[in-house]
């Protein structure tokens, strides 16, 4: 039920263009910088839980990447200009998800050359969810 609510909320925000602008260009040099930037979106995360992974944004988006980029646009990001680029994905455990749950909730941020280019909040369970980084989309 929460999953359906989150989808409805996300699409409503996208359809009504309730976007934020994310063009600060501030470089993030450390985990502390990244955690601070995540906090600007309303999330508290456990810095010690940071996991780093390199990933490639595909040159051509399939349906899954198109959907993911729509989710990014809801928070003012757009991955189109990063097609074919290698970026870093940082993952953190969320401490302040507004709905009490026993499952782990994660924040992922995508970083290119030290600049935040995207992110999301998600449950890694099969029946989980994914919402924009901007906490206004949280239930």
Protein Blocks (a to p, Z undefined) as FASTA:
>chain_A
ZZmmmmmmmmmmmmnopacddfkopacfbfklmmmmmmmnopacdfklpccddddddfbd
cfklmmmmmmmmmnopafklmgoiacdddddddfkbfbdcfbdcddddddeehiafbdcd
ddfbfklccddfblklpZZ
